[in-house]
Amino acid sequence: MNIVNELGTAIMIWSILGFAIGAAAGYAAATTTTRRRAAAELLIAESDARTIREVASKEAEAHKAQLLLEAKENAEQQWSEQSQELRERRNEIVEQERRLTKREEQIEVRATGLQEREENLGKMRKRVRRRETDVEAAWQEAEANRIKQVELLEQVAAMTCQQAKDELLAKMEGEVRQDAALLTKRVIEAAQENAEIEARRIMTTAIQRYAADHIAESTVTVVDLPNDDMKGRIIGRQGRNIRALELATGVNLIIDDTPESVTVSAFNPVRREIAARALQKLIQDGRIHPTTIEEVVAKSTKEVEAAIRKAGDEACLESGIQSVHPKIKEALGRLCFRTSYGQNVLKHSLEVASLCEHMAGELGLDCVIAKRAGLFHDLGKAAESDQQANHAAASAEILRRCGEDENVIAAVEAHHDRSPGTIYGVLVQAADALSAARPGARREALETYVKRLEQLEKIASQHAAVVNAHAIQAGRELRVIVEPSKCSDAEMVALSRDLAKDIEKQLQYPGEIKVTVIRETRAVEYAR
């Protein structure tokens, strides 16, 4: 059994060996065929490669030649451009060198001139120093000689120089005083013979030639109402309308039991006129509320300003004065709303101008200068605020700024002085006294009242935070409006206390004065 198995195994091994030998022979034959094919394909590939290399070499040579040609053209173009740029730069450098050379020559010329001037100045300084030395020596010598001469004269005269001078002046003063006294006595005696009679005649003639009504101004204006129901509309809900009107105009509205009338009270007649006109317009319109009140007050203010200009023009026309500066005309128009001791200042000025003209005509003087001085003498009273005590100086300053004649300015400036200085000043002083002294022309109480109210407003306006100040209620209340950004609510209390103390120190008044400080912030916008 083992022999059979071994025999089978051997047969199998020999079969496998035969199969392997056959496969090896087949593989060798196939390998030989493949190598032959590969050799043939290699020959073909080498032939193709040589062809490709030849074509590529030719194309590379052609491309190389094209690139060399383009590079040569670009190089030639760049060389041309650089050559042109070099030529231009060379020309610029040559031009700059020429300019620098020319400037150097000019500098050398100037340096030479400066050097010569310095040498000349040095020589002049030396000469001046020598002259100063010579002058100083001469002055010292002259001073020494003068002192010697004075000492010699004092020894001869047996008195000092100051004593001789005082004696000479005393002797001359005595002689001059004696001569002046004799001359003055003769002049006074000659003038007194006819001066008083002539002066009376001139003033009497001037007064007779000018006749004017007695003037009685009032500090109140009565506005008529269509019915008593209008009073309630003027007062408004919780009094807002009347407060708005008083705040906008600075007046005091008195609504009492008087039927169909409202009284507008204010010491400032311009404010009173604005308030009266505004109230009349509001009554006619029928719409009375704070916004409308402000608009109507603004419109009435413009109307009053126009009336002021018209009054100035009419005053110049009435007095026959021409070529008046617009600022002077405006000041004259404001005098229409001013009073002095109850006398209308514009009418008073027209009266003074007429009296000056008549008296100047009697004396043979220039009537135009006299008339202009009389008309303009109280312009300083036209100031709305911060009025100066010396209104004559304020009037002269207004005229000086407007280029008025110096004779007129001098007469106006000195019309309240004891010595007016010029004859026209004397005329204005006399005419002013005549106009004011007429029976019924003035009242002392009104002027005192007005000055006190003006002083109240002036005291309040001195504080930086105050925007407006109005004295109302016949001077029993001072209403002060402050800038909200400059005065806080806490500072309002201190401001009212300070104002009250200032009023107590500076004014004398009956009863008490209420100080009201108002701080109000508004924001206004319009919906369109």
Secondary structure, DSSP 8 states (H G I E B T S, - for coil): -HHHHHHHHHHHHHHHHHHHHHHHHHHHHHHHHHHHHHHHHHHHHHHHHHHHHHHHHHHHHHHHHHHHHHHHHHHHHHHHHHHHHHHHHHHHHHHHHHHHHHHHHHHHHHHHHHHHHHHHHHHHHHHHHHHHHHHHHHHHHHHHHHHHHHHHHHHHHTS-HHHHHHHHHHHHHHHHHHHHHHHHHHHHHHHHHHHHHHHHHHHHHHHHH---------SEEEEE-SSTHHHHHHH-GGGHHHHHHHHHH--EEE--SSTTEEEEE-S-HHHHHHHHHHHHHHHHH---SHHHHHHHHHHHHHHHHHHHHHHHHHHHHHHT--S--HHHHHHHHHHTT-EETTEEHHHHHHHHHHHHHHHHHHHT--HHHHHHHHHHTTGGGG-SSS--S-HHHHHHHHHHHTT--HHHHHHHHTTTSSS--SHHHHHHHHHHHHHHHSTTS--HHHHHHHHHHHHHHHHHHTSTTEEEEEEEGGGTEEEEEE-TTT--HHHHHHHHHHHHHHHHHH---SS--EEEEEE---------
